[in-house]
Amino acid sequence: MRYREFCGRRVSEIGFGGWVVGSDLYPLDDDAARALVKKAVDLGINFFDTADVYGRGRSEELLGRWLAGYDVVISTKVGYDFYSGGKPERRFDPPYLEMAAARSAERLGRRPNLLMIHNPTTRQVREAAPWLRSRRGAVADCVGAALGPETDVLEQGLAALEEGLDAIMYVFNILERHPGAELTARGRGRGLLVRVPDATGVLTDRFNPAPEGHRTLRPREWLLKARAVVEREVAPLARELGLTLGQYAVKYLLSHPITTVFVTATTPDELEEYAAASDGKPLPPDHLERLASIHLPN
């Protein structure tokens, strides 16, 4: 495992997506999830991301318990008010954020290294930024914004950078390069945390046209069209380098000046596969040029 600098720490290029722990987004029991966390640590992964809304606090609680005593970097996200009952609604007013940050720290058993607001609009980024900056070093070492699911992610990300936040998290992969490529170019020097490197399973050797859990958020028609493009234009390039599709997808991102790629892994084998992509060898320039010409049908 190789490491990059962020928030005064050396963080692993591959990060652990904690949405698979303690939540209903993925059908993973606690024993399997704990084994995954241990595998991540054994592989040298030291950057773990979660959110208070995952399992209504349970993901934070379990990760905090299982990672106690380990020298790791933990990121969490707040902003979905599940404390009031019913469907969580987004809230970013300072009193709520202060309360949510304190509750997250209690569940984690420690102050997080990074605290991000979860899926804010552009207006909410700008309104919450003064509180985030004022509480940097108190509620967390660094502060940021996890972007989406709105369509104006570029605007949100640029607002976060303009407001002086330390990190942004966003979708970026071979098939979905906008606005991730621009955010990566304009966010140099900040924490650039990438999620969904596998394009919801399309960029893996485990493609399932009828996915379960959180992956069902993608329309099946999009998955099938995207997979056809992958098999025609991406898979041959991966085979040329002796890589799995998942490794190739991660290497594509690590060939850019990002900080960490957060992967979704539900088995130790998947996690090991992704971790192997962190070997200091970027994709060849001609591969990057060919990937830049790939376009998905609408």
TILO-633298 format. One record per residue (C-alpha): residue number from 1; residue in three letters; chain; x, y, z. Coordinates in Angstrom, 1 decimal, m for minus. Layout:
<pt i="NUM" aa="Ala" ch="A" c1="X" c2="Y" c3="Z"/>
...
//
This chain:
<pt i="1" aa="Met" ch="A" c1="0.0" c2="0.0" c3="0.0"/>
<pt i="2" aa="Arg" ch="A" c1="1.2" c2="3.5" c3="m0.9"/>
<pt i="3" aa="Tyr" ch="A" c1="0.3" c2="6.7" c3="0.9"/>
<pt i="4" aa="Arg" ch="A" c1="m0.3" c2="10.3" c3="0.1"/>
<pt i="5" aa="Glu" ch="A" c1="m0.4" c2="13.4" c3="2.4"/>
<pt i="6" aa="Phe" ch="A" c1="m3.6" c2="14.8" c3="3.8"/>
<pt i="7" aa="Cys" ch="A" c1="m4.6" c2="16.7" c3="6.9"/>
<pt i="8" aa="Gly" ch="A" c1="m1.1" c2="16.3" c3="8.4"/>
<pt i="9" aa="Arg" ch="A" c1="m1.2" c2="12.5" c3="8.0"/>
<pt i="10" aa="Arg" ch="A" c1="0.0" c2="9.9" c3="5.5"/>
<pt i="11" aa="Val" ch="A" c1="m3.2" c2="8.3" c3="4.3"/>
<pt i="12" aa="Ser" ch="A" c1="m3.6" c2="5.2" c3="2.2"/>
<pt i="13" aa="Glu" ch="A" c1="m4.3" c2="5.6" c3="m1.5"/>
<pt i="14" aa="Ile" ch="A" c1="m7.1" c2="3.1" c3="m1.1"/>
<pt i="15" aa="Gly" ch="A" c1="m9.7" c2="4.0" c3="1.5"/>
<pt i="16" aa="Phe" ch="A" c1="m12.4" c2="1.8" c3="3.1"/>
<pt i="17" aa="Gly" ch="A" c1="m16.0" c2="2.8" c3="2.3"/>
<pt i="18" aa="Gly" ch="A" c1="m17.7" c2="2.3" c3="5.7"/>
<pt i="19" aa="Trp" ch="A" c1="m21.2" c2="2.4" c3="4.1"/>
<pt i="20" aa="Val" ch="A" c1="m21.0" c2="m1.4" c3="4.0"/>
<pt i="21" aa="Val" ch="A" c1="m20.7" c2="m1.5" c3="7.8"/>
<pt i="22" aa="Gly" ch="A" c1="m23.8" c2="m1.5" c3="10.1"/>
<pt i="23" aa="Ser" ch="A" c1="m26.2" c2="m0.1" c3="7.5"/>
<pt i="24" aa="Asp" ch="A" c1="m29.0" c2="m1.3" c3="5.4"/>
<pt i="25" aa="Leu" ch="A" c1="m27.3" c2="m0.2" c3="2.2"/>
<pt i="26" aa="Tyr" ch="A" c1="m25.6" c2="m3.6" c3="1.8"/>
<pt i="27" aa="Pro" ch="A" c1="m26.6" c2="m7.1" c3="3.1"/>
<pt i="28" aa="Leu" ch="A" c1="m23.5" c2="m7.6" c3="5.2"/>
<pt i="29" aa="Asp" ch="A" c1="m23.7" c2="m9.0" c3="8.7"/>
<pt i="30" aa="Asp" ch="A" c1="m21.5" c2="m7.8" c3="11.6"/>
<pt i="31" aa="Asp" ch="A" c1="m19.1" c2="m10.7" c3="11.5"/>
<pt i="32" aa="Ala" ch="A" c1="m18.5" c2="m10.3" c3="7.8"/>
<pt i="33" aa="Ala" ch="A" c1="m18.1" c2="m6.5" c3="8.1"/>
<pt i="34" aa="Arg" ch="A" c1="m15.6" c2="m6.9" c3="11.0"/>
<pt i="35" aa="Ala" ch="A" c1="m13.6" c2="m9.3" c3="9.0"/>
<pt i="36" aa="Leu" ch="A" c1="m13.5" c2="m6.8" c3="6.2"/>
<pt i="37" aa="Val" ch="A" c1="m12.3" c2="m4.0" c3="8.5"/>
<pt i="38" aa="Lys" ch="A" c1="m9.5" c2="m6.3" c3="9.9"/>
<pt i="39" aa="Lys" ch="A" c1="m8.5" c2="m7.2" c3="6.3"/>
<pt i="40" aa="Ala" ch="A" c1="m8.3" c2="m3.6" c3="5.4"/>
<pt i="41" aa="Val" ch="A" c1="m5.9" c2="m2.9" c3="8.3"/>
<pt i="42" aa="Asp" ch="A" c1="m3.8" c2="m5.9" c3="7.4"/>
<pt i="43" aa="Leu" ch="A" c1="m3.5" c2="m4.6" c3="3.8"/>
<pt i="44" aa="Gly" ch="A" c1="m2.2" c2="m1.3" c3="5.1"/>
<pt i="45" aa="Ile" ch="A" c1="m5.5" c2="0.7" c3="4.5"/>
<pt i="46" aa="Asn" ch="A" c1="m5.6" c2="3.4" c3="7.2"/>
<pt i="47" aa="Phe" ch="A" c1="m8.3" c2="5.7" c3="5.8"/>
<pt i="48" aa="Phe" ch="A" c1="m11.9" c2="4.8" c3="6.8"/>
<pt i="49" aa="Asp" ch="A" c1="m14.9" c2="6.8" c3="5.8"/>
<pt i="50" aa="Thr" ch="A" c1="m18.4" c2="6.6" c3="7.2"/>
<pt i="51" aa="Ala" ch="A" c1="m21.4" c2="8.8" c3="8.0"/>
<pt i="52" aa="Asp" ch="A" c1="m23.7" c2="9.3" c3="10.9"/>
<pt i="53" aa="Val" ch="A" c1="m26.8" c2="8.4" c3="8.8"/>
<pt i="54" aa="Tyr" ch="A" c1="m25.4" c2="5.0" c3="7.8"/>
<pt i="55" aa="Gly" ch="A" c1="m27.5" c2="2.6" c3="10.0"/>
<pt i="56" aa="Arg" ch="A" c1="m28.5" c2="5.7" c3="12.0"/>
<pt i="57" aa="Gly" ch="A" c1="m25.3" c2="5.8" c3="13.8"/>
<pt i="58" aa="Arg" ch="A" c1="m24.5" c2="2.1" c3="13.8"/>
<pt i="59" aa="Ser" ch="A" c1="m21.8" c2="2.3" c3="11.2"/>
<pt i="60" aa="Glu" ch="A" c1="m19.9" c2="4.9" c3="13.3"/>
<pt i="61" aa="Glu" ch="A" c1="m20.4" c2="2.9" c3="16.4"/>
<pt i="62" aa="Leu" ch="A" c1="m19.1" c2="m0.4" c3="14.9"/>
<pt i="63" aa="Leu" ch="A" c1="m16.1" c2="1.2" c3="13.2"/>
<pt i="64" aa="Gly" ch="A" c1="m15.2" c2="3.1" c3="16.3"/>
<pt i="65" aa="Arg" ch="A" c1="m15.2" c2="m0.1" c3="18.3"/>
<pt i="66" aa="Trp" ch="A" c1="m13.4" c2="m2.2" c3="15.8"/>
<pt i="67" aa="Leu" ch="A" c1="m10.7" c2="0.4" c3="15.1"/>
<pt i="68" aa="Ala" ch="A" c1="m10.0" c2="1.3" c3="18.7"/>
<pt i="69" aa="Gly" ch="A" c1="m6.3" c2="1.2" c3="19.4"/>
<pt i="70" aa="Tyr" ch="A" c1="m5.3" c2="1.3" c3="15.7"/>
<pt i="71" aa="Asp" ch="A" c1="m3.5" c2="4.3" c3="14.3"/>
<pt i="72" aa="Val" ch="A" c1="m5.9" c2="5.1" c3="11.5"/>
<pt i="73" aa="Val" ch="A" c1="m7.6" c2="8.1" c3="9.9"/>
<pt i="74" aa="Ile" ch="A" c1="m11.4" c2="8.3" c3="10.2"/>
<pt i="75" aa="Ser" ch="A" c1="m13.7" c2="10.5" c3="8.2"/>
<pt i="76" aa="Thr" ch="A" c1="m17.4" c2="10.9" c3="8.9"/>
<pt i="77" aa="Lys" ch="A" c1="m20.2" c2="13.0" c3="7.5"/>
<pt i="78" aa="Val" ch="A" c1="m23.1" c2="14.8" c3="9.1"/>
<pt i="79" aa="Gly" ch="A" c1="m26.1" c2="16.7" c3="7.8"/>
<pt i="80" aa="Tyr" ch="A" c1="m29.0" c2="14.2" c3="7.6"/>
<pt i="81" aa="Asp" ch="A" c1="m31.2" c2="14.6" c3="10.6"/>
<pt i="82" aa="Phe" ch="A" c1="m32.3" c2="11.1" c3="11.6"/>
<pt i="83" aa="Tyr" ch="A" c1="m32.6" c2="12.2" c3="15.2"/>
<pt i="84" aa="Ser" ch="A" c1="m36.1" c2="13.7" c3="14.7"/>
<pt i="85" aa="Gly" ch="A" c1="m37.7" c2="10.5" c3="13.5"/>
<pt i="86" aa="Gly" ch="A" c1="m39.1" c2="9.7" c3="10.0"/>
<pt i="87" aa="Lys" ch="A" c1="m37.2" c2="10.1" c3="6.8"/>
<pt i="88" aa="Pro" ch="A" c1="m33.9" c2="11.9" c3="7.4"/>
<pt i="89" aa="Glu" ch="A" c1="m33.9" c2="15.5" c3="6.1"/>
<pt i="90" aa="Arg" ch="A" c1="m30.8" c2="17.5" c3="5.4"/>
<pt i="91" aa="Arg" ch="A" c1="m29.9" c2="20.2" c3="8.0"/>
<pt i="92" aa="Phe" ch="A" c1="m26.8" c2="22.3" c3="8.1"/>
<pt i="93" aa="Asp" ch="A" c1="m27.6" c2="25.0" c3="10.6"/>
<pt i="94" aa="Pro" ch="A" c1="m24.8" c2="25.5" c3="13.2"/>
<pt i="95" aa="Pro" ch="A" c1="m26.7" c2="24.2" c3="16.3"/>
<pt i="96" aa="Tyr" ch="A" c1="m27.6" c2="21.0" c3="14.5"/>
<pt i="97" aa="Leu" ch="A" c1="m24.1" c2="20.5" c3="13.1"/>
<pt i="98" aa="Glu" ch="A" c1="m22.6" c2="21.1" c3="16.6"/>
<pt i="99" aa="Met" ch="A" c1="m24.9" c2="18.5" c3="18.1"/>
<pt i="100" aa="Ala" ch="A" c1="m24.4" c2="16.0" c3="15.2"/>
<pt i="101" aa="Ala" ch="A" c1="m20.6" c2="16.3" c3="15.3"/>
<pt i="102" aa="Ala" ch="A" c1="m20.6" c2="15.7" c3="19.1"/>
<pt i="103" aa="Arg" ch="A" c1="m22.8" c2="12.6" c3="18.7"/>
<pt i="104" aa="Ser" ch="A" c1="m20.6" c2="11.2" c3="16.0"/>
<pt i="105" aa="Ala" ch="A" c1="m17.5" c2="11.6" c3="18.1"/>
<pt i="106" aa="Glu" ch="A" c1="m19.3" c2="9.8" c3="21.0"/>
<pt i="107" aa="Arg" ch="A" c1="m20.1" c2="6.9" c3="18.7"/>
<pt i="108" aa="Leu" ch="A" c1="m16.7" c2="6.7" c3="17.2"/>
<pt i="109" aa="Gly" ch="A" c1="m15.0" c2="7.0" c3="20.6"/>
<pt i="110" aa="Arg" ch="A" c1="m12.8" c2="9.7" c3="19.3"/>
<pt i="111" aa="Arg" ch="A" c1="m12.7" c2="13.0" c3="17.4"/>
<pt i="112" aa="Pro" ch="A" c1="m12.8" c2="12.2" c3="13.7"/>
<pt i="113" aa="Asn" ch="A" c1="m9.8" c2="13.4" c3="11.6"/>
<pt i="114" aa="Leu" ch="A" c1="m12.2" c2="14.7" c3="9.0"/>
<pt i="115" aa="Leu" ch="A" c1="m15.7" c2="16.0" c3="9.3"/>
<pt i="116" aa="Met" ch="A" c1="m17.7" c2="16.6" c3="6.1"/>
<pt i="117" aa="Ile" ch="A" c1="m21.2" c2="17.9" c3="5.5"/>
<pt i="118" aa="His" ch="A" c1="m23.2" c2="15.3" c3="3.7"/>
<pt i="119" aa="Asn" ch="A" c1="m24.6" c2="16.1" c3="0.2"/>
<pt i="120" aa="Pro" ch="A" c1="m25.2" c2="19.8" c3="0.6"/>
<pt i="121" aa="Thr" ch="A" c1="m26.5" c2="22.1" c3="m2.1"/>
<pt i="122" aa="Thr" ch="A" c1="m24.3" c2="25.0" c3="m3.2"/>
<pt i="123" aa="Arg" ch="A" c1="m26.1" c2="27.4" c3="m1.0"/>
<pt i="124" aa="Gln" ch="A" c1="m25.8" c2="25.0" c3="2.0"/>
<pt i="125" aa="Val" ch="A" c1="m22.0" c2="24.7" c3="1.3"/>
<pt i="126" aa="Arg" ch="A" c1="m21.6" c2="28.5" c3="1.6"/>
<pt i="127" aa="Glu" ch="A" c1="m23.9" c2="28.8" c3="4.6"/>
<pt i="128" aa="Ala" ch="A" c1="m22.2" c2="26.0" c3="6.5"/>
<pt i="129" aa="Ala" ch="A" c1="m18.6" c2="27.0" c3="5.6"/>
<pt i="130" aa="Pro" ch="A" c1="m18.2" c2="29.6" c3="8.3"/>
<pt i="131" aa="Trp" ch="A" c1="m19.2" c2="27.1" c3="11.0"/>
<pt i="132" aa="Leu" ch="A" c1="m16.9" c2="24.5" c3="9.5"/>
<pt i="133" aa="Arg" ch="A" c1="m13.9" c2="26.8" c3="9.4"/>
<pt i="134" aa="Ser" ch="A" c1="m14.5" c2="28.1" c3="12.9"/>
<pt i="135" aa="Arg" ch="A" c1="m14.7" c2="24.5" c3="14.3"/>
<pt i="136" aa="Arg" ch="A" c1="m11.7" c2="23.2" c3="12.5"/>
<pt i="137" aa="Gly" ch="A" c1="m9.4" c2="21.7" c3="15.1"/>
<pt i="138" aa="Ala" ch="A" c1="m12.3" c2="21.4" c3="17.6"/>
<pt i="139" aa="Val" ch="A" c1="m14.8" c2="18.9" c3="16.0"/>
<pt i="140" aa="Ala" ch="A" c1="m12.2" c2="17.5" c3="13.6"/>
<pt i="141" aa="Asp" ch="A" c1="m8.7" c2="18.1" c3="12.4"/>
<pt i="142" aa="Cys" ch="A" c1="m10.0" c2="19.0" c3="8.9"/>
<pt i="143" aa="Val" ch="A" c1="m13.3" c2="19.8" c3="7.4"/>
<pt i="144" aa="Gly" ch="A" c1="m14.9" c2="19.3" c3="4.1"/>
<pt i="145" aa="Ala" ch="A" c1="m18.0" c2="18.5" c3="1.9"/>
<pt i="146" aa="Ala" ch="A" c1="m19.1" c2="15.2" c3="0.5"/>
<pt i="147" aa="Leu" ch="A" c1="m20.8" c2="16.1" c3="m2.8"/>
<pt i="148" aa="Gly" ch="A" c1="m24.0" c2="14.8" c3="m4.5"/>
<pt i="149" aa="Pro" ch="A" c1="m26.5" c2="13.6" c3="m5.4"/>
<pt i="150" aa="Glu" ch="A" c1="m27.6" c2="16.9" c3="m7.1"/>
<pt i="151" aa="Thr" ch="A" c1="m26.7" c2="17.5" c3="m10.7"/>
<pt i="152" aa="Asp" ch="A" c1="m24.7" c2="20.7" c3="m10.0"/>
<pt i="153" aa="Val" ch="A" c1="m21.8" c2="18.9" c3="m8.3"/>
<pt i="154" aa="Leu" ch="A" c1="m19.2" c2="21.0" c3="m10.0"/>
<pt i="155" aa="Glu" ch="A" c1="m20.8" c2="24.2" c3="m8.6"/>
<pt i="156" aa="Gln" ch="A" c1="m20.9" c2="22.6" c3="m5.1"/>
<pt i="157" aa="Gly" ch="A" c1="m17.3" c2="21.5" c3="m5.3"/>
<pt i="158" aa="Leu" ch="A" c1="m16.0" c2="24.8" c3="m6.5"/>
<pt i="159" aa="Ala" ch="A" c1="m18.0" c2="26.6" c3="m3.7"/>
<pt i="160" aa="Ala" ch="A" c1="m16.3" c2="24.3" c3="m1.1"/>
<pt i="161" aa="Leu" ch="A" c1="m12.9" c2="25.0" c3="m2.6"/>
<pt i="162" aa="Glu" ch="A" c1="m13.6" c2="28.8" c3="m2.7"/>
<pt i="163" aa="Glu" ch="A" c1="m14.8" c2="28.7" c3="0.9"/>
<pt i="164" aa="Gly" ch="A" c1="m11.5" c2="27.2" c3="2.1"/>
<pt i="165" aa="Leu" ch="A" c1="m12.6" c2="23.7" c3="3.1"/>
<pt i="166" aa="Asp" ch="A" c1="m9.9" c2="21.1" c3="3.4"/>
<pt i="167" aa="Ala" ch="A" c1="m11.5" c2="18.3" c3="1.4"/>
<pt i="168" aa="Ile" ch="A" c1="m14.2" c2="17.4" c3="m1.1"/>
<pt i="169" aa="Met" ch="A" c1="m15.6" c2="13.9" c3="m1.8"/>
<pt i="170" aa="Tyr" ch="A" c1="m17.0" c2="13.3" c3="m5.3"/>
<pt i="171" aa="Val" ch="A" c1="m17.8" c2="10.6" c3="m7.9"/>
<pt i="172" aa="Phe" ch="A" c1="m15.1" c2="10.2" c3="m10.5"/>
<pt i="173" aa="Asn" ch="A" c1="m14.3" c2="7.2" c3="m12.7"/>
<pt i="174" aa="Ile" ch="A" c1="m13.4" c2="6.2" c3="m16.2"/>
<pt i="175" aa="Leu" ch="A" c1="m17.1" c2="6.4" c3="m17.4"/>
<pt i="176" aa="Glu" ch="A" c1="m18.1" c2="9.4" c3="m15.3"/>
<pt i="177" aa="Arg" ch="A" c1="m15.3" c2="11.9" c3="m15.7"/>
<pt i="178" aa="His" ch="A" c1="m17.4" c2="15.1" c3="m15.4"/>
<pt i="179" aa="Pro" ch="A" c1="m17.2" c2="17.0" c3="m13.1"/>
<pt i="180" aa="Gly" ch="A" c1="m14.6" c2="14.9" c3="m11.3"/>
<pt i="181" aa="Ala" ch="A" c1="m11.7" c2="15.6" c3="m13.7"/>
<pt i="182" aa="Glu" ch="A" c1="m12.3" c2="19.4" c3="m13.4"/>
<pt i="183" aa="Leu" ch="A" c1="m12.6" c2="19.2" c3="m9.6"/>
<pt i="184" aa="Thr" ch="A" c1="m9.4" c2="17.2" c3="m9.5"/>
<pt i="185" aa="Ala" ch="A" c1="m7.6" c2="19.8" c3="m11.6"/>
<pt i="186" aa="Arg" ch="A" c1="m8.9" c2="22.8" c3="m9.7"/>
<pt i="187" aa="Gly" ch="A" c1="m8.6" c2="21.2" c3="m6.2"/>
<pt i="188" aa="Arg" ch="A" c1="m4.8" c2="20.6" c3="m6.2"/>
<pt i="189" aa="Gly" ch="A" c1="m3.5" c2="20.9" c3="m2.7"/>
<pt i="190" aa="Arg" ch="A" c1="m6.8" c2="19.9" c3="m1.0"/>
<pt i="191" aa="Gly" ch="A" c1="m8.0" c2="16.5" c3="0.1"/>
<pt i="192" aa="Leu" ch="A" c1="m9.5" c2="15.0" c3="m3.1"/>
<pt i="193" aa="Leu" ch="A" c1="m11.5" c2="12.0" c3="m2.0"/>
<pt i="194" aa="Val" ch="A" c1="m13.0" c2="9.9" c3="m4.8"/>
<pt i="195" aa="Arg" ch="A" c1="m15.9" c2="7.5" c3="m4.5"/>
<pt i="196" aa="Val" ch="A" c1="m17.7" c2="5.1" c3="m6.9"/>
<pt i="197" aa="Pro" ch="A" c1="m14.5" c2="4.2" c3="m8.8"/>
<pt i="198" aa="Asp" ch="A" c1="m16.2" c2="1.1" c3="m10.2"/>
<pt i="199" aa="Ala" ch="A" c1="m19.2" c2="3.0" c3="m11.7"/>
<pt i="200" aa="Thr" ch="A" c1="m21.6" c2="0.9" c3="m9.6"/>
<pt i="201" aa="Gly" ch="A" c1="m20.0" c2="m2.4" c3="m10.5"/>
<pt i="202" aa="Val" ch="A" c1="m19.8" c2="m1.8" c3="m14.2"/>
<pt i="203" aa="Leu" ch="A" c1="m16.0" c2="m1.4" c3="m14.0"/>
<pt i="204" aa="Thr" ch="A" c1="m15.4" c2="m4.8" c3="m12.3"/>
<pt i="205" aa="Asp" ch="A" c1="m15.2" c2="m8.4" c3="m13.3"/>
<pt i="206" aa="Arg" ch="A" c1="m18.3" c2="m9.0" c3="m11.1"/>
<pt i="207" aa="Phe" ch="A" c1="m20.8" c2="m7.1" c3="m13.1"/>
<pt i="208" aa="Asn" ch="A" c1="m24.4" c2="m7.8" c3="m12.2"/>
<pt i="209" aa="Pro" ch="A" c1="m27.1" c2="m6.4" c3="m14.5"/>
<pt i="210" aa="Ala" ch="A" c1="m29.6" c2="m6.8" c3="m11.6"/>
<pt i="211" aa="Pro" ch="A" c1="m27.7" c2="m5.4" c3="m8.6"/>
<pt i="212" aa="Glu" ch="A" c1="m28.8" c2="m5.4" c3="m5.0"/>
<pt i="213" aa="Gly" ch="A" c1="m28.7" c2="m3.0" c3="m2.1"/>
<pt i="214" aa="His" ch="A" c1="m27.3" c2="0.5" c3="m2.7"/>
<pt i="215" aa="Arg" ch="A" c1="m26.3" c2="m0.4" c3="m6.3"/>
<pt i="216" aa="Thr" ch="A" c1="m29.9" c2="m0.5" c3="m7.3"/>
<pt i="217" aa="Leu" ch="A" c1="m29.9" c2="3.3" c3="m7.5"/>
<pt i="218" aa="Arg" ch="A" c1="m28.6" c2="3.0" c3="m11.0"/>
<pt i="219" aa="Pro" ch="A" c1="m31.2" c2="2.4" c3="m13.8"/>
<pt i="220" aa="Arg" ch="A" c1="m30.7" c2="m1.0" c3="m15.4"/>
<pt i="221" aa="Glu" ch="A" c1="m30.7" c2="0.5" c3="m18.9"/>
<pt i="222" aa="Trp" ch="A" c1="m27.7" c2="2.7" c3="m18.0"/>
<pt i="223" aa="Leu" ch="A" c1="m25.8" c2="m0.3" c3="m16.5"/>
<pt i="224" aa="Leu" ch="A" c1="m26.2" c2="m2.4" c3="m19.6"/>
<pt i="225" aa="Lys" ch="A" c1="m25.2" c2="0.5" c3="m22.0"/>
<pt i="226" aa="Ala" ch="A" c1="m22.2" c2="1.3" c3="m19.8"/>
<pt i="227" aa="Arg" ch="A" c1="m21.2" c2="m2.3" c3="m19.6"/>
<pt i="228" aa="Ala" ch="A" c1="m21.2" c2="m2.7" c3="m23.4"/>
<pt i="229" aa="Val" ch="A" c1="m18.8" c2="0.3" c3="m23.6"/>
<pt i="230" aa="Val" ch="A" c1="m16.6" c2="m1.2" c3="m20.9"/>
<pt i="231" aa="Glu" ch="A" c1="m16.4" c2="m4.6" c3="m22.7"/>
<pt i="232" aa="Arg" ch="A" c1="m15.6" c2="m3.0" c3="m26.0"/>
<pt i="233" aa="Glu" ch="A" c1="m13.2" c2="m0.2" c3="m25.0"/>
<pt i="234" aa="Val" ch="A" c1="m11.9" c2="m0.7" c3="m21.4"/>
<pt i="235" aa="Ala" ch="A" c1="m11.6" c2="m4.4" c3="m20.8"/>
<pt i="236" aa="Pro" ch="A" c1="m9.0" c2="m4.9" c3="m23.6"/>
<pt i="237" aa="Leu" ch="A" c1="m6.8" c2="m2.2" c3="m22.1"/>
<pt i="238" aa="Ala" ch="A" c1="m7.0" c2="m3.8" c3="m18.6"/>
<pt i="239" aa="Arg" ch="A" c1="m6.1" c2="m7.2" c3="m20.1"/>
<pt i="240" aa="Glu" ch="A" c1="m3.1" c2="m5.6" c3="m21.9"/>
<pt i="241" aa="Leu" ch="A" c1="m1.6" c2="m4.7" c3="m18.5"/>
<pt i="242" aa="Gly" ch="A" c1="m2.7" c2="m8.0" c3="m16.8"/>
<pt i="243" aa="Leu" ch="A" c1="m5.1" c2="m6.2" c3="m14.5"/>
<pt i="244" aa="Thr" ch="A" c1="m8.6" c2="m6.9" c3="m13.4"/>
<pt i="245" aa="Leu" ch="A" c1="m11.2" c2="m4.3" c3="m14.4"/>
<pt i="246" aa="Gly" ch="A" c1="m11.5" c2="m3.1" c3="m10.8"/>
<pt i="247" aa="Gln" ch="A" c1="m7.7" c2="m2.7" c3="m10.5"/>
<pt i="248" aa="Tyr" ch="A" c1="m7.6" c2="m0.8" c3="m13.8"/>
<pt i="249" aa="Ala" ch="A" c1="m10.4" c2="1.5" c3="m12.7"/>
<pt i="250" aa="Val" ch="A" c1="m8.6" c2="2.3" c3="m9.5"/>
<pt i="251" aa="Lys" ch="A" c1="m5.3" c2="2.8" c3="m11.3"/>
<pt i="252" aa="Tyr" ch="A" c1="m7.0" c2="5.3" c3="m13.6"/>
<pt i="253" aa="Leu" ch="A" c1="m7.8" c2="7.5" c3="m10.6"/>
<pt i="254" aa="Leu" ch="A" c1="m4.5" c2="7.0" c3="m8.9"/>
<pt i="255" aa="Ser" ch="A" c1="m2.9" c2="8.3" c3="m12.2"/>
<pt i="256" aa="His" ch="A" c1="m4.5" c2="11.7" c3="m11.2"/>
<pt i="257" aa="Pro" ch="A" c1="m3.4" c2="14.0" c3="m8.4"/>
<pt i="258" aa="Ile" ch="A" c1="m6.2" c2="12.8" c3="m6.0"/>
<pt i="259" aa="Thr" ch="A" c1="m5.7" c2="11.8" c3="m2.4"/>
<pt i="260" aa="Thr" ch="A" c1="m7.6" c2="8.6" c3="m1.9"/>
<pt i="261" aa="Val" ch="A" c1="m10.0" c2="6.3" c3="m3.7"/>
<pt i="262" aa="Phe" ch="A" c1="m12.7" c2="5.0" c3="m1.4"/>
<pt i="263" aa="Val" ch="A" c1="m13.8" c2="1.5" c3="m2.6"/>
<pt i="264" aa="Thr" ch="A" c1="m16.9" c2="m0.5" c3="m1.9"/>
<pt i="265" aa="Ala" ch="A" c1="m15.9" c2="m4.0" c3="m1.0"/>
<pt i="266" aa="Thr" ch="A" c1="m18.1" c2="m6.7" c3="0.5"/>
<pt i="267" aa="Thr" ch="A" c1="m15.6" c2="m9.5" c3="0.6"/>
<pt i="268" aa="Pro" ch="A" c1="m11.9" c2="m9.7" c3="1.6"/>
<pt i="269" aa="Asp" ch="A" c1="m11.0" c2="m10.8" c3="m1.9"/>
<pt i="270" aa="Glu" ch="A" c1="m12.5" c2="m7.7" c3="m3.4"/>
<pt i="271" aa="Leu" ch="A" c1="m10.6" c2="m5.6" c3="m0.9"/>
<pt i="272" aa="Glu" ch="A" c1="m7.3" c2="m7.4" c3="m1.7"/>
<pt i="273" aa="Glu" ch="A" c1="m7.9" c2="m6.9" c3="m5.4"/>
<pt i="274" aa="Tyr" ch="A" c1="m8.3" c2="m3.1" c3="m5.0"/>
<pt i="275" aa="Ala" ch="A" c1="m5.4" c2="m2.8" c3="m2.6"/>
<pt i="276" aa="Ala" ch="A" c1="m3.1" c2="m4.4" c3="m5.2"/>
<pt i="277" aa="Ala" ch="A" c1="m3.7" c2="m1.5" c3="m7.5"/>
<pt i="278" aa="Ser" ch="A" c1="m1.8" c2="0.8" c3="m5.1"/>
<pt i="279" aa="Asp" ch="A" c1="1.7" c2="m0.1" c3="m6.4"/>
<pt i="280" aa="Gly" ch="A" c1="3.1" c2="3.3" c3="m7.6"/>
<pt i="281" aa="Lys" ch="A" c1="2.6" c2="2.5" c3="m11.3"/>
<pt i="282" aa="Pro" ch="A" c1="0.2" c2="4.9" c3="m13.1"/>
<pt i="283" aa="Leu" ch="A" c1="m1.5" c2="3.9" c3="m16.3"/>
<pt i="284" aa="Pro" ch="A" c1="0.6" c2="4.5" c3="m19.5"/>
<pt i="285" aa="Pro" ch="A" c1="0.0" c2="7.9" c3="m21.1"/>
<pt i="286" aa="Asp" ch="A" c1="m1.5" c2="6.3" c3="m24.2"/>
<pt i="287" aa="His" ch="A" c1="m4.0" c2="4.5" c3="m22.1"/>
<pt i="288" aa="Leu" ch="A" c1="m5.1" c2="7.7" c3="m20.5"/>
<pt i="289" aa="Glu" ch="A" c1="m5.4" c2="9.3" c3="m23.9"/>
<pt i="290" aa="Arg" ch="A" c1="m7.6" c2="6.5" c3="m25.2"/>
<pt i="291" aa="Leu" ch="A" c1="m9.8" c2="6.5" c3="m22.0"/>
<pt i="292" aa="Ala" ch="A" c1="m10.3" c2="10.3" c3="m22.5"/>
<pt i="293" aa="Ser" ch="A" c1="m12.1" c2="9.6" c3="m25.8"/>
<pt i="294" aa="Ile" ch="A" c1="m14.7" c2="7.2" c3="m24.2"/>
<pt i="295" aa="His" ch="A" c1="m18.2" c2="8.6" c3="m24.1"/>
<pt i="296" aa="Leu" ch="A" c1="m21.3" c2="6.9" c3="m22.8"/>
<pt i="297" aa="Pro" ch="A" c1="m24.6" c2="7.2" c3="m24.6"/>
<pt i="298" aa="Asn" ch="A" c1="m27.3" c2="9.2" c3="m22.8"/>
//
